[in-house]
Amino acid sequence: MSENPMLRPGLTCWRVETAQRFSFVIDGADYFVSLRKALLKARHSIMLVGWDFDTRIAFGDVSDGGPERLGDFILWLADRTPSLEIRLLRWDTGAFKAMLRGNTLITILRWKAHPRITLKLDAKHPLAGSHHQKIVAIDDSIAFAGGIDLTMQRWDTREHIDNDPRRVSPSGRPADPWHDATSAFDGDAARAIGDLARARWHKAKGESLPSCPERHDCWPEGLEPTFTDMRLGIARTIPKMDDQQPVHESEAAWVEMIGRAKRMIYAESQYFASRRIAHAIAERLAGEDPPEIVIVMPHSADGWLEPLAMDTARAKLVEALQRIDHHGRFRIWHPQTAEGQPIYVHAKVMVVDDQILRVGSSNFNNRSMRLDSECDVILSVDEPENAHLTDEIAALRNDLLAEHLGVSAEKVASTLAETGSLIATVYALRRPGRSLVPYELPELSGIEEWLAENEILDPNGPDEMFEGTAKRGIFKGWERLRSRLRKSWPDQR
């Protein structure tokens, strides 16, 4: 056991538990197939906890004889297995609008009429906060945790084919390419996710649920384990409320991982707006020999409000980091299809050297650190049972980068071995069409700069939501770093 382990319960994680199998699942097509197969093996309990569920989505391979759409499949599953209880917990905000989508309301009424299906809307979050965990617990025997919701727009293959006729909304409209990631694992780590789901259920509904009476093999056929025989850390964000103590394990783990990097950090995130994450990166870039830090992100945040909140904050933070980055170790890239269409990055992933892997629901934004509920899974090789996994972690990073560059993982590995640099490898393998394109700083209007600098649309937790702008700010807490930088690099302002 390391004297200073990455995973420290109560600080950088909630619990550390064993798993015999862990699979890193990339993109929605594979996730929907694997989840459906696992659900078919449930005997006693299914807990689906998420930001959103769309009952209309096509859900995996229908060769099992069940219905294609999620809503009908849940009903069929409950009828098929009389011993099975199915519970779904969804964030309450936007639920009414969601019920008006197609035949969703009819499906939900059918769920409510079923004696062994319970749908609960989760309202136990701070004002402007959300329930953002995306976890599935099946008989305490297998769990899924990551960034993929069971809703529309999440389905895509790793090829991200232009104009793929299968990538459509439930109403048949074409959907944009979408990159995402989650994980599946068994063992005591899966039981821990069951405990987390039951705790969230109790918070939202006031009902205490027992653990499963027996555990059994629910692993889906065809899902190859990425790792075997390991210890996994589970990290959470739980926001502060009058009757709830805050938990900031996800934030602490992000900062710890950045601080531990020796050579390279590879990350994927939907947003880049967290003052704490940016500060941790700035601390490393200001050092004498910082690690390379490569982040793969979407061109722009999805929706109408998110770009105003997240894209502006990203611009301000990146501009500041570029002034600090005297060694040229920091890059942001965006993936695109063969025809140059942007691929939306929804994954929340980090790989540090060949030592640490993380996948979960928390983004690089303030609300993921303090305001929303989150769940992340962390594998660190300094755990006593994980030392054998360094090659697999490196291979996974190379595989992710290969997907975005449109080349093989072997090509990424060989180029990285030649260059010794993640950034140089991307430059060597970039090409027209399916590839990565560099982030370009936009010009911000005065109102955009003000919104970003004062974190008006991305507050750093419930305590700061109602503070005046004089007490908040995207660079709050950077004063000591700025002083040190002025001494080391006189051109810093």
Buried (B, 14 or more C-beta within 10 A) or exposed (E): EEEEBBBBBEEBBBBBBBBBBBBBBBBBBBBBBBBBBBBBBBBBBBBBBBBBBBBBBBBBBEEBEBBEBBBBBBBBBBEEBEEBBBBBBBBBBEBEEBBEBBBBBEBBEBBEEBEBBBBBBBEBBBEEBBBBBBBBBBBBBBBBBBBBBBBBBBBBBBBBBBEBEEBBBBEEEEBBBBBBBBBBBBBBBBBBBBBBBBBBBEBBBEEEBEBBEEBBEBBBEEBEBBBEBBBBBBBBBBBBBEEEEBBBBBBBBBBBBBEBBEBBBBBBBBBBBBBBBBBBBBBBBBEEEBBBBBBBBBBBBBEEEBBBBBBBBBBBBBEBBBBBBBBEBBBBBBBBBBEEBBBBBBBBBBBBBBBBBBBBBBBBBBBBBBBBBBBBBBBBBBBEEBEEBEEBBBBBBBBBBBBBBBBEBEBBBEBBEEBEBBBBBBBBBBEEEBBBEEBEEBEBEEEBBEBBBBBBBBBBBBBBBEBEEEEBBBBBEBEEBBEEBEEEEEEBE
